Amino acid sequence: MAHHGEGGALGKTGFAWAIFEWARNPYYILIVIYIFAPYFARDIVGADVLASGELAGMDTATATQTANARGQAAIASVTKWAGLVAALTAPFLGAALDRGGRRKPLLAVMLGTIALASWMLWYAIPGEEGLPTSVVMIILIIAYVNYTYSEVTHNSMLPAAGRPGALSMISGLGLGLGNLAATIMFVALVGLFALPASIGWPFAEPQFGFDLTRYEHMRIAGPLCAIWLLLFSIPFFLYAKDPGVRGASWAAAAKSGAASVIRTVREAAHYVELLKFLIARMFYADAMAALLALGAVYVSLFLEWGFLEMTGYAIFASAWAFFGGLVGGWLDNKVGVKPALILEIIGMVAVLAAQLSITNETLFYGLIDNYQVWEGIVFQDLADLVYLALAAVLAVTATASISSSRTMLVTLAPPGRAGEFFGLYAIAGTVTVWLGPLLVETFTNAFNDQRIGMASIAILFAIGLAVLAFVRVESDPGR
């Protein structure tokens, strides 16, 4: 079977590959980041802590802070365990896929598992009526791990999706479609449920008889993602090109793949600058992933943003993320790839510091008092607007750092072997993905404080920057 397919991004196989992300990516955006995770942290974990009576001796503010810290720690724990399982297994899965059989059957199992887990989130109801908190956390971990597996498997099919020159466009189309699908869902949830309940528009009341006091407008994100995933993955299974070898032994592929992972890791030891970069990326990428994954949970608890604010925040950040890739390429050419990457990481650290300086009372660690700016539906206070502006900066710098990191690897890899070392690049991106959430969970629980928990992410950024500073780049395409 040919390693590469034919056609471009709008060709049958290219578009079928891309539409997979239209079907699957909304799960991560709605459930893992913006809708379900904040709801689970605040209205299930936090509410259960308050209802248990164990905080009865505290004043209201301290009790709320403690409950919110527990909620943030719970989500960090889910991300930590899912990341740990993925780190130990995903690199070997990726290596086996290059030597194994048909991949669509594997993806069918993975997507079916995600859809079932997503549907079960409808039953994540506060109190005794819903599933136990521990069960919901296990469901989220299982879905997260299968999401990672599906990402590795789907990415391995990209070379067969179209001609070599069109693969970047096909990949970009997939990312764009995934964000577009999530945006459509956000708009639907706001228009059907949140706005009718708030202002009686565009409908007089929430549709389908939804009861917002039972959080049905948030819980429905699970079944919605499940149905969307099953429905829109059909074109992928019908038309995407599967590069796997029919009848190949998966056992032999797993053995050969494991040997290949070990061999690639050993090979990297001969390229010191590349190895230092991969170590640096391991830390700063973990910090970035934790900041993005847990930032929405933090702001929903700490600034008490509701459903409307969170969906507006999601749409706004997604729009700015589009420009990040453009900024990354421009900055690489302007100052060089290593300085660009350092500036992007420093930018994320600055955003983190500024975000943690904001409370409902003051901004910038008490230097400016918070006040109401306007009387709109959402984002009425200065604190809300400043945090939203910082989210735009984070979206741009984070996306730009991904672009610059890829360019950095191409710069440091031996001539003609960039593709091989992208495998090692992927391993470095998963092996410690659990570390950021572990730090947030540990510091949040130890100090009973959300801000200290999130601030611990800066430790990983600092280590990554320190190692990156010692990476020597002899040939920088940006200069």
C-alpha positions as CSV (number, residue, x, y, z in Angstrom):
1,M,0.0,0.0,0.0
2,A,1.3,3.5,-0.9
3,H,2.5,5.6,2.0
4,H,0.9,8.7,0.6
5,G,-2.6,9.3,-0.8
6,E,-3.7,11.6,-3.6
7,G,-5.6,14.8,-3.7
8,G,-5.8,17.8,-1.5
9,A,-7.7,19.1,1.6
10,L,-11.0,19.0,-0.3
11,G,-10.4,15.7,-1.9
12,K,-12.4,12.7,-0.8
13,T,-9.8,11.1,1.4
14,G,-8.3,14.4,2.6
15,F,-11.7,15.9,3.7
16,A,-12.7,12.6,5.3
17,W,-9.5,12.6,7.4
18,A,-10.2,16.2,8.4
19,I,-13.9,15.7,9.3
20,F,-12.8,13.3,12.0
21,E,-11.7,16.3,14.1
22,W,-15.0,18.0,13.4
23,A,-16.6,14.9,14.9
24,R,-14.2,14.3,17.8
25,N,-12.6,17.5,19.0
26,P,-15.8,19.1,20.5
27,Y,-15.5,16.5,23.2
28,Y,-12.2,17.9,24.4
29,I,-13.3,21.6,24.0
30,L,-16.7,21.3,25.7
31,I,-16.1,18.5,28.3
32,V,-12.4,18.7,29.2
33,I,-12.0,22.5,29.1
34,Y,-14.9,24.9,29.0
35,I,-18.3,23.4,30.0
36,F,-18.3,20.1,32.0
37,A,-15.0,20.3,33.9
38,P,-15.9,23.7,35.5
39,Y,-19.4,22.4,36.3
40,F,-18.0,19.2,37.8
41,A,-15.5,21.2,39.9
42,R,-17.9,23.8,41.2
43,D,-21.4,22.3,41.3
44,I,-20.6,18.7,42.1
45,V,-17.3,18.4,44.0
46,G,-17.4,21.9,45.6
47,A,-21.1,21.7,46.3
48,D,-20.7,18.2,47.9
49,V,-18.0,19.6,50.2
50,L,-20.2,22.5,51.3
51,A,-23.2,20.2,51.8
52,S,-21.2,17.6,53.8
53,G,-21.0,20.0,56.8
54,E,-17.2,19.5,57.3
55,L,-16.7,23.2,56.6
56,A,-19.4,24.3,59.1
57,G,-17.0,26.1,61.4
58,M,-15.6,28.4,58.6
59,D,-16.9,31.7,57.5
60,T,-18.7,31.8,54.1
61,A,-15.7,33.1,52.1
62,T,-13.2,30.6,53.6
63,A,-15.7,27.7,53.1
64,T,-16.2,28.7,49.5
65,Q,-12.5,29.0,48.9
66,T,-11.9,25.5,50.4
67,A,-14.7,24.0,48.4
68,N,-13.4,25.5,45.2
69,A,-9.9,24.3,45.9
70,R,-11.2,20.8,46.3
71,G,-13.0,21.1,43.0
72,Q,-9.9,22.3,41.2
73,A,-7.8,19.6,42.8
74,A,-10.3,16.9,41.6
75,I,-10.1,18.1,38.0
76,A,-6.3,18.2,38.2
77,S,-6.4,14.6,39.6
78,V,-8.4,13.4,36.6
79,T,-6.0,15.1,34.2
80,K,-3.0,13.7,36.1
81,W,-4.1,10.1,36.0
82,A,-5.3,10.2,32.4
83,G,-2.0,11.8,31.4
84,L,0.0,9.2,33.3
85,V,-1.7,6.3,31.6
86,A,-1.3,8.0,28.2
87,A,2.4,8.7,28.9
88,L,3.1,5.1,29.6
89,T,1.2,3.7,26.6
90,A,0.6,6.2,23.8
91,P,4.2,6.3,22.5
92,F,4.2,2.5,22.1
93,L,0.8,2.6,20.4
94,G,2.1,5.1,17.9
95,A,5.1,2.9,17.1
96,A,3.0,-0.2,16.8
97,L,0.6,1.6,14.4
98,D,3.4,2.0,11.8
99,R,3.8,-1.8,11.7
100,G,0.3,-3.1,12.4
101,G,-3.0,-3.8,10.7
102,R,-6.1,-1.8,9.9
103,R,-6.6,1.2,12.0
104,K,-10.3,2.0,11.5
105,P,-11.5,-0.9,13.7
106,L,-9.2,0.4,16.5
107,L,-10.7,3.9,16.1
108,A,-14.2,2.5,16.1
109,V,-13.6,1.0,19.6
110,M,-11.9,4.2,20.8
111,L,-14.7,6.5,19.5
112,G,-17.4,4.2,20.8
113,T,-15.8,4.3,24.3
114,I,-15.6,8.1,24.2
115,A,-19.2,8.4,23.0
116,L,-20.4,6.0,25.8
117,A,-18.5,7.9,28.5
118,S,-19.7,11.2,27.1
119,W,-23.3,10.1,27.3
120,M,-22.9,8.9,30.9
121,L,-22.0,12.5,31.9
122,W,-25.7,13.3,31.7
123,Y,-26.1,11.4,34.9
124,A,-23.4,13.5,36.7
125,I,-26.0,15.3,38.9
126,P,-25.2,17.0,42.2
127,G,-26.2,15.1,45.3
128,E,-27.3,11.5,45.8
129,E,-29.4,11.4,42.6
130,G,-26.4,11.4,40.3
131,L,-23.5,9.1,39.8
132,P,-20.9,9.0,42.6
133,T,-18.1,11.5,42.2
134,S,-15.5,8.8,42.0
135,V,-17.4,7.1,39.1
136,V,-17.6,10.3,37.2
137,M,-13.9,10.8,37.6
138,I,-13.2,7.3,36.3
139,I,-15.5,8.0,33.3
140,L,-13.6,11.2,32.5
141,I,-10.2,9.4,32.8
142,I,-11.3,6.5,30.5
143,A,-12.6,9.0,27.9
144,Y,-9.5,11.2,28.1
145,V,-7.2,8.2,27.6
146,N,-9.2,7.0,24.6
147,Y,-9.2,10.5,23.2
148,T,-5.4,10.5,23.3
149,Y,-5.3,7.1,21.7
150,S,-7.6,8.2,19.0
151,E,-5.5,11.2,18.3
152,V,-2.3,9.1,17.9
153,T,-4.1,6.7,15.6
154,H,-5.8,9.4,13.5
155,N,-2.5,11.3,13.1
156,S,-0.8,8.1,11.9
157,M,-3.3,8.1,9.0
158,L,-2.5,11.6,7.8
159,P,0.2,10.6,5.2
160,A,-2.4,8.5,3.4
161,A,-5.0,11.3,3.4
162,G,-3.5,13.2,0.4
163,R,-0.5,14.1,-1.6
164,P,2.6,15.1,0.4
165,G,2.3,18.8,-0.5
166,A,-1.3,19.0,0.7
167,L,-0.8,17.3,4.1
168,S,-0.3,20.6,6.0
169,M,-3.5,22.0,4.6
170,I,-5.4,18.8,5.4
171,S,-4.1,18.9,9.0
172,G,-5.0,22.6,9.3
173,L,-8.5,22.0,7.9
174,G,-9.0,19.3,10.6
175,L,-8.1,21.7,13.4
176,G,-10.2,24.4,11.9
177,L,-13.2,22.2,11.6
178,G,-12.8,20.9,15.1
179,N,-12.9,24.5,16.5
180,L,-15.8,25.4,14.2
181,A,-17.9,22.5,15.4
182,A,-17.3,23.4,19.0
183,T,-18.2,27.0,18.3
184,I,-21.5,25.9,16.7
185,M,-22.3,23.9,19.8
186,F,-21.5,26.8,22.1
187,V,-23.8,29.1,20.2
188,A,-26.5,26.5,20.3
189,L,-26.2,25.9,24.0
190,V,-26.3,29.7,24.7
191,G,-29.2,30.3,22.2
192,L,-31.4,27.4,23.3
193,F,-30.9,27.5,27.1
194,A,-28.8,30.3,28.6
195,L,-30.1,33.4,26.9
196,P,-33.8,32.4,27.1
197,A,-33.3,31.9,30.9
198,S,-31.5,35.2,31.3
199,I,-33.3,37.6,29.0
200,G,-36.1,35.7,27.3
201,W,-34.4,35.8,23.9
202,P,-34.4,34.3,21.3
203,F,-37.0,32.1,23.0
204,A,-39.2,33.0,25.9
205,E,-37.9,30.1,27.9
206,P,-35.2,27.4,27.7
207,Q,-36.1,24.9,25.0
208,F,-37.0,21.2,25.4
209,G,-38.3,21.8,28.9
210,F,-34.8,22.0,30.3
211,D,-34.5,22.9,34.0
212,L,-31.4,25.0,34.5
213,T,-31.5,24.6,38.3
214,R,-30.7,21.0,37.7
215,Y,-27.8,22.0,35.4
216,E,-29.3,20.3,32.4
217,H,-27.9,22.9,30.0
218,M,-24.4,21.9,31.2
219,R,-25.0,18.1,31.5
220,I,-26.4,18.0,28.0
221,A,-22.9,18.7,26.6
222,G,-22.1,15.1,27.3
223,P,-24.9,13.5,25.2
224,L,-24.6,16.2,22.6
225,C,-20.9,15.4,22.1
226,A,-21.7,11.7,22.0
227,I,-24.3,12.0,19.2
228,W,-22.2,14.5,17.3
229,L,-19.2,12.1,17.4
230,L,-21.1,9.0,16.2
231,L,-23.0,10.9,13.5
232,F,-20.1,12.9,11.9
233,S,-17.5,10.1,12.2
234,I,-19.5,8.2,9.6
235,P,-17.9,10.0,6.6
236,F,-14.5,9.3,8.0
237,F,-15.1,5.5,8.2
238,L,-16.6,5.5,4.7
239,Y,-14.0,7.5,2.8
240,A,-10.8,8.0,4.8
241,K,-7.8,5.9,3.6
242,D,-6.6,3.3,6.0
243,P,-2.8,2.7,5.5
244,G,-2.7,-0.3,7.8
245,V,-1.9,-3.8,6.4
246,R,-4.9,-6.1,6.3
247,G,-4.3,-9.2,8.4
248,A,-1.0,-7.9,10.0
249,S,-0.2,-9.2,13.4
250,W,-0.7,-6.6,16.1
251,A,1.3,-8.7,18.6
252,A,4.3,-8.6,16.3
253,A,3.7,-4.9,15.6
254,A,3.6,-4.1,19.4
255,K,6.9,-5.9,19.9
256,S,8.7,-4.3,17.0
257,G,7.2,-0.9,17.9
258,A,8.5,-1.1,21.5
259,A,12.0,-1.9,20.2
260,S,11.7,1.1,17.9
261,V,10.8,3.5,20.7
262,I,13.8,2.4,22.7
263,R,16.1,2.6,19.7
264,T,14.9,6.2,18.9
265,V,15.4,7.3,22.5
266,R,19.0,5.9,22.5
267,E,19.6,7.6,19.1
268,A,18.8,11.0,20.6
269,A,21.6,10.7,23.0
270,H,24.0,11.3,20.1
271,Y,22.5,14.7,19.4
272,V,23.0,16.8,22.6
273,E,21.4,20.0,21.5
274,L,18.3,18.2,20.2
275,L,18.1,16.2,23.5
276,K,18.4,19.4,25.6
277,F,15.6,21.0,23.5
278,L,13.3,17.9,24.0
279,I,13.9,18.1,27.7
280,A,13.1,21.8,27.8
281,R,9.9,21.2,25.7
282,M,8.9,18.4,28.0
283,F,8.6,20.9,30.9
284,Y,7.3,24.0,29.2
285,A,4.8,22.1,27.1
286,D,3.5,20.3,30.3
287,A,3.1,23.7,31.9
288,M,1.2,25.1,28.9
289,A,-1.1,22.0,28.8
290,A,-1.9,22.4,32.5
291,L,-2.5,26.1,32.1
292,L,-4.9,25.6,29.2
293,A,-6.7,22.6,30.6
294,L,-7.1,23.9,34.2
295,G,-7.4,27.7,33.4
296,A,-11.1,27.5,32.6
297,V,-11.8,25.6,35.8
298,Y,-9.8,28.2,37.8
299,V,-11.6,31.2,36.4
300,S,-15.1,29.7,36.7
301,L,-14.4,29.1,40.4
302,F,-12.3,32.1,41.3
303,L,-14.1,34.8,39.4
304,E,-17.4,32.9,39.7
305,W,-18.1,33.0,35.9
306,G,-21.3,31.3,34.9
307,F,-22.4,29.4,31.8
308,L,-22.7,32.5,29.6
309,E,-19.3,33.9,30.6
310,M,-17.6,30.5,30.0
311,T,-19.1,30.0,26.6
312,G,-18.2,33.6,25.6
313,Y,-14.7,33.0,26.9
314,A,-14.4,29.8,24.9
315,I,-15.5,31.4,21.6
316,F,-13.2,34.4,22.2
317,A,-10.1,32.3,23.0
318,S,-10.7,30.0,20.1
319,A,-10.9,33.0,17.7
320,W,-7.6,34.4,18.9
321,A,-5.9,31.0,18.8
322,F,-6.2,31.1,15.0
323,F,-3.8,34.0,14.9
324,G,-1.2,32.3,17.1
325,G,0.2,30.2,14.3
326,L,0.6,33.3,12.1
327,V,2.4,35.1,15.0
328,G,4.7,32.2,15.6
329,G,5.8,32.0,12.0
330,W,6.3,35.8,11.8
331,L,8.3,35.9,15.0
332,D,10.5,33.0,14.0
333,N,11.5,34.9,10.9
334,K,11.9,38.2,12.7
335,V,14.1,37.3,15.6
336,G,15.0,33.6,15.1
337,V,13.3,30.5,16.3
338,K,15.0,30.2,19.7
339,P,14.5,33.8,20.8
340,A,10.9,33.6,19.5
341,L,10.2,30.5,21.5
342,I,11.7,32.1,24.6
343,L,9.5,35.2,24.1
344,E,6.4,33.1,23.7
345,I,7.1,31.2,26.9
346,I,7.8,34.4,28.8
347,G,4.6,35.7,27.4
348,M,2.6,32.7,28.9
349,V,4.3,33.2,32.2
350,A,3.5,36.9,32.2
351,V,-0.2,36.0,31.4
352,L,-0.3,33.5,34.2
353,A,1.1,36.0,36.7
354,A,-1.4,38.7,35.6
355,Q,-4.3,36.3,35.7
356,L,-3.5,35.2,39.2
357,S,-3.4,38.9,40.3
358,I,-7.1,39.3,39.5
359,T,-9.9,38.8,42.1
360,N,-13.4,40.0,42.3
361,E,-12.2,42.9,44.4
362,T,-8.9,44.1,42.9
363,L,-6.5,43.7,40.0
364,F,-2.7,43.4,39.8
365,Y,-2.3,42.3,43.4
366,G,-4.4,45.1,44.9
367,L,-3.0,48.0,42.9
368,I,-6.3,48.7,41.1
369,D,-9.8,48.3,42.6
370,N,-12.3,46.3,40.5
371,Y,-15.4,48.2,39.4
372,Q,-18.4,47.8,37.0
373,V,-17.6,49.0,33.5
374,W,-21.0,48.5,31.9
375,E,-24.4,46.9,32.4
376,G,-24.2,44.2,29.8
377,I,-25.3,40.6,30.1
378,V,-21.7,39.3,30.7
379,F,-18.2,40.6,31.5
380,Q,-19.5,43.6,33.4
381,D,-16.5,44.3,35.7
382,L,-13.0,45.5,34.9
383,A,-11.6,42.2,36.3
384,D,-13.7,40.2,33.8
385,L,-12.6,42.3,30.8
386,V,-8.9,42.2,31.8
387,Y,-9.0,38.5,32.3
388,L,-10.7,38.1,28.9
389,A,-8.0,40.2,27.3
390,L,-5.3,38.1,28.9
391,A,-7.0,35.0,27.6
392,A,-6.5,36.4,24.1
393,V,-2.8,36.9,24.7
394,L,-2.5,33.3,26.1
395,A,-4.3,31.9,23.1
396,V,-1.8,33.6,20.7
397,T,1.4,32.9,22.7
398,A,0.4,29.2,23.3
399,T,-0.4,28.5,19.7
400,A,2.7,30.4,18.5
401,S,4.9,28.3,20.8
402,I,3.5,25.1,19.3
403,S,4.5,26.5,15.8
404,S,7.9,27.6,17.0
405,S,8.6,24.3,18.8
406,R,8.0,22.4,15.5
407,T,10.4,24.7,13.7
408,M,13.0,24.3,16.4
409,L,12.9,20.6,16.1
410,V,13.3,20.8,12.3
411,T,16.3,23.2,12.9
412,L,18.0,20.8,15.3
413,A,17.3,17.5,13.7
414,P,19.9,15.8,11.5
415,P,19.4,16.6,7.8
416,G,16.9,14.4,6.2
417,R,15.8,12.9,9.5
418,A,13.2,15.4,10.8
419,G,10.4,12.9,10.3
420,E,12.1,10.3,12.4
421,F,12.7,12.7,15.3
422,F,9.2,14.0,15.3
423,G,8.4,10.6,16.8
424,L,10.7,11.4,19.7
425,Y,9.1,14.8,19.8
426,A,5.7,13.2,20.3
427,I,7.1,11.0,23.1
428,A,8.6,14.0,24.9
429,G,5.1,15.6,24.7
430,T,3.4,12.8,26.5
431,V,5.8,11.2,28.9
432,T,5.4,13.8,31.7
433,V,2.0,15.3,30.7
434,W,0.7,14.3,34.2
435,L,3.3,16.5,36.0
436,G,1.5,19.8,35.6
437,P,-1.8,18.6,36.9
438,L,0.0,16.8,39.8
439,L,1.7,20.0,40.8
440,V,-1.6,21.9,40.7
441,E,-3.4,19.2,42.7
442,T,-0.6,19.0,45.3
443,F,-0.2,22.7,45.8
444,T,-3.9,23.4,45.8
445,N,-4.5,20.7,48.5
446,A,-1.4,21.7,50.6
447,F,-2.2,25.4,50.8
448,N,-6.0,25.1,50.3
449,D,-5.7,27.9,47.8
450,Q,-6.6,27.9,44.1
451,R,-4.2,30.7,43.2
452,I,-1.2,28.9,44.8
453,G,-2.2,25.7,43.0
454,M,-2.2,27.4,39.6
455,A,1.0,29.4,40.4
456,S,2.9,26.1,40.7
457,I,2.7,25.8,36.9
458,A,5.3,28.5,36.8
459,I,7.9,26.0,38.2
460,L,7.6,23.9,35.0
461,F,7.9,27.0,32.8
462,A,11.0,28.1,34.7
463,I,12.7,24.7,34.3
464,G,11.8,24.6,30.6
465,L,13.2,28.1,30.1
466,A,16.4,27.4,32.0
467,V,17.1,24.3,29.9
468,L,16.1,26.0,26.6
469,A,18.6,28.8,27.4
470,F,21.5,26.3,27.0
471,V,20.3,24.9,23.7
472,R,22.8,26.0,21.0
473,V,21.2,26.6,17.6
474,E,23.9,26.8,14.8
475,S,21.6,27.2,11.9
476,D,18.4,29.2,12.6
477,P,16.1,29.5,9.6
478,G,14.5,32.6,11.1
479,R,17.6,34.7,10.8
